Amino acid sequence: MLFIKSKISFIIGLLLFIAMFYFKMALGDSIIRPLGFVLSGVIMGYALENKEKDILHL
């Protein structure tokens, strides 16, 4: 199950992801737009944490 370990990083990544769609026409086909999507994914990836449940294996 995924948990958010850093809310601020998750919100920054989400805002950056939304901004890439919002400024689509202004950025055009520049290299900044794909790098923005990658950067937002990296930021949001570090903000998430995977926790496994402790299950007894019989």
HELIX and SHEET records of a PDB file:
HELIX    1   1 LYS A    7  TYR A   22  1                                  16    
HELIX    2   2 LYS A   24  LEU A   27  1                                   4    
HELIX    3   3 ILE A   32  ALA A   47  1                                  16    
SHEET    1   A 2 LEU A   2  ILE A   4  0                                        
SHEET    2   A 2 LEU A  48  ASN A  50 -1                                        
END                                                                             
